[in-house]
Amino acid sequence: MASYNSAKQVGIANKTGDIVIGKLADIIVLTKNNDIFLTICEGKIAYQQE
């Protein structure tokens, strides 16, 4: 919900802020050690740990 609330505050909640069909998908997946495992920007994989 932190992403949705931030998006709502700046007026872009209609296109980002939560994970639903039709919205921009910007997601970071972390490992249990908080290292970046996967980054998805606008629905496309931008980085994936090997």
Buried (B, 14 or more C-beta within 10 A) or exposed (E): EEBEEEBBEEEEBEEBBEEEEEBBEBBEEEEEEEEEBBBBEEEEEEEEEE
